[in-house]
Amino acid sequence: MERQKYITRSIILIITILFSTHLSFSQSPYRDPIYKAYSRGKMDKWFELMHSCEKNADPNNFEEQLELINYYYGYTAWLIGAEKDDLAEKYIDKSEKIINRLLERSPENPTLLAYKGAYVAFTIGISSLKAIYLGRRSMRYIDKSIELDPENIQGNIEKGNSMYYRPTAFGGDKGKAIKYYIRAVESFEKQGLVVNNWMYINTMTMLGQAYEATDQIQRAKLCYEKIMRIFPNFMWVEDELYPDMLKRNNL
C-alpha cells in the first residue's frame, strides 16, 4: 500500500514538472519575438533577445537556463553557417558550461544529453578534422538521450541531424534522418509546442529538405506547403526552398 502511494506521488510529481516546464516556456517573453526574428531572418534581433535572456535568466532556474541554451543553439548554428567560427566557438563554450553544470544536477536528462551531443557536433562543424575522435562522442550523448526517452524532441532532432549531415562513409543516411525528424515533429504536435516555435518550424524545414534530398519530391512539396500554411511569411521556405524545388523539378 505504501509502495503504491509512493508510485502515485512520483507520477504526480513528474507530470507537474513536465507541465510547469512547458507552461513556463510558453509564457516566456522571448518565445514569440525569437520566432519572429527567425522567420524573417533577422539574426541581429535574435542576438538582442538572446542577450536580454542571458542577462535575466536565473542561474538556479532549470527551465530558464534550458531556454537560454536553446537560443545559444540556434545562434551558434547560424554562426557556423555564416563561417563566423571564432564567435561560434565562444557560444559553444558558454553553452557547454551551462549544460555541464545542469548535467551535474540531472545527469540523465535526455534533453541536456542531446544538447551536449549537438554542441560536440558543432565543434566538428567548425573543424571537420576533429570528426575522427569527436564524432563517436557526439553520438554517445545523442543515443543515450533517445535510449532514455525515445520520444524526446531534442534527441530525435540531433539524431536526424547526425544522419543528414554525416558523410555516408561514416554512417550518414538521409533516408534514416527522415524517421527521426518525423518523430520530433510528431512530439512537438502531441505536446502542443507548435505555435510560434522556431524549433518546430526548423525541424519541419529539415524534414522537407530530407525528403527532397532522397527524391521524395511530392512529400517535400507537401511538407513545405504545410509550413507555409501554418507559418505564413517564413522567408526561408517561401522565398527560397519551395520555389527552388519547384523550378528544379519542373513543377
Residue pairs with C-beta under 8 A, 6 or more apart in sequence:
20 63
21 63
21 66
22 191
22 192
22 193
24 63
24 64
25 31
25 63
25 67
26 193
28 67
30 49
30 52
30 53
30 67
30 71
31 196
31 197
32 196
33 45
33 49
34 46
34 49
34 50
34 71
34 74
34 198
35 196
35 197
35 198
35 201
36 42
36 45
36 196
37 43
37 45
37 46
37 49
38 46
38 74
38 198
38 201
38 202
39 198
39 201
39 231
39 233
39 234
39 235
40 233
40 235
41 235
41 236
43 75
43 78
46 71
46 74
46 75
46 78
47 75
49 71
50 68
50 71
50 72
50 75
53 64
53 67
53 68
53 71
54 68
57 64
57 65
57 67
57 68
58 64
58 65
59 65
62 102
62 105
62 106
65 98
65 102
66 102
66 111
66 112
68 98
69 95
69 98
69 99
69 115
70 199
72 91
72 94
72 95
73 95
73 115
73 118
73 119
74 198
74 199
74 202
75 91
76 88
76 91
76 92
76 95
76 119
76 122
77 122
79 85
79 87
79 88
79 91
80 88
80 122
80 125
80 126
85 126
88 122
88 126
89 123
89 126
92 119
92 122
92 123
95 115
95 119
96 116
96 119
99 112
99 115
99 116
99 119
100 116
102 109
102 112
103 109
103 112
103 113
103 116
106 112
108 148
110 144
110 145
110 146
110 148
110 149
110 152
110 154
110 155
111 145
111 152
111 153
111 154
111 155
113 141
113 142
113 144
113 145
113 148
113 155
114 141
114 142
114 145
114 152
114 154
114 155
114 157
114 158
115 154
115 158
116 141
117 138
117 139
117 140
117 141
117 142
117 145
117 158
117 162
118 138
118 142
118 154
118 158
118 161
120 134
120 137
120 138
120 141
121 134
121 138
121 158
121 161
121 162
121 165
123 130
123 134
124 130
124 131
124 134
124 135
124 138
131 170
135 166
135 170
138 162
139 162
142 155
142 158
142 159
142 162
143 159
145 152
145 154
145 155
145 158
146 152
146 155
146 156
146 159
148 155
149 155
150 183
151 183
151 187
152 187
153 184
153 187
153 188
153 191
153 193
153 199
154 184
156 180
156 181
156 183
156 184
156 187
157 180
157 181
157 184
157 199
157 203
157 206
159 180
160 177
160 178
160 179
160 180
160 181
160 184
160 203
160 206
160 210
161 177
161 206
162 172
163 171
163 172
163 173
163 174
163 176
163 177
163 180
164 172
164 174
164 177
164 206
164 209
164 210
164 213
165 172
166 172
174 210
174 213
174 214
175 210
175 214
177 206
177 210
178 207
178 210
178 211
178 214
181 203
181 206
181 207
181 210
182 207
184 203
185 200
185 203
185 204
185 207
188 194
188 197
188 199
188 200
188 203
193 200
194 200
194 230
201 227
201 230
201 231
201 234
204 223
204 226
204 227
205 227
205 236
205 237
205 241
207 223
208 220
208 223
208 224
208 227
208 237
208 241
209 220
209 241
211 217
211 219
211 220
211 223
212 220
212 245
217 245
217 249
217 251
220 245
221 242
221 245
221 246
221 251
224 237
224 241
224 242
224 245
225 242
227 234
227 237
228 234
228 237
228 238
228 242
231 237
232 238
245 251
